[in-house]
Amino acid sequence: MSSIETLLAHWFYAIIFVAASHHKIVHWQRFKASVFAYKIIPGFLVTFSAGLLTLAELIVIGALIFLQPIGLFLSGALLTIYLIAITINMARGRHFIDCGCGDEPSPLSPALVLRNILLTSGAFGAYFFGAWPVNIEIAGSLVALSIAIAAAGVYLTIDQLLANQGKYRRLWLGEY
């Protein structure tokens, strides 16, 4: 993996985590409800755990923005935690809960599991196979940033499609 690809990965994951942490901060009560709905941790630890996850995302963002290799590793680790929680609840048949991933409520689905597998693999791949240190001229940095913004736009579009899929599923089931 070249320096420009490593830089691209940093900025792509930074944008994704900015969007995710924005939801957690702005819609704090809804995020806490999502954490509670997973039924993985005791109820009395929900607020603490939700705060810890939000803080972890902010730390990841800082590490990614400052191009620290650990940022990609922590991205992969956090995404792995989310993937495990989603998979456990999918196995329990609890598809109806909000994933807590973004602004728009999204029920758990196989597509969400696949998305997180791809994101986790990408983060760990960039960490283990990235070019360190990232040394790029300004033109290369701007190209990488532009591509990261475009890629994040595609990601956020897919995320919205997943959220809409959940809405339409509930509509078809007559829940509205």
C-alpha positions, 0 to 999 in steps of 0.5 A: 500500500502506498503512502497516498493510499494510507493517507486516503484510508486515514481520511476516509475513516476519519470522515466516517467516524465524524458522521457516526460520533455526530449522531451519538453526541447530537442524539445522545438519548437515542444512542443510549437507547440503542446501546440498551436495546442490544442487551449485551451489557447490564442496564446500569452500565449503558450510560457509561458504555455509551459515553465510552464508545463515543469517547473512543470514536473521538480519540479515533478521529483525533488519531486519524486526523493527525495521521497516527498509525494507531488510528487505523488500528483503533478504527478496526478494533472499534468496528470489530466491537460493533460487528460482534454486537450486531452479529450477536443480536442478528443470531438472537433474531433481534433484527428490529433494533436500531444499529446506533450507527448514524443519524437515521435509525437502521435496523440490523441486517445481513447487509449491515454485517457485510458493511462492517466486515468490509470496513473492519477489513479495510481499517486493519488492512491499511494499518498492517499494510500501510506505508509508514510514515505517510510522506506526500506532497501537497498535491498528493494530499489534496488528491487523497482528500478528494478521493476520501470525500467521494468515497465517504459520500458513497459510503454515506449514501449506502448507509442511507439506503440501509436505513431506508430499507428498514423503513420500507420493511416496517411499512410492508409489515404494516407497522406504520 
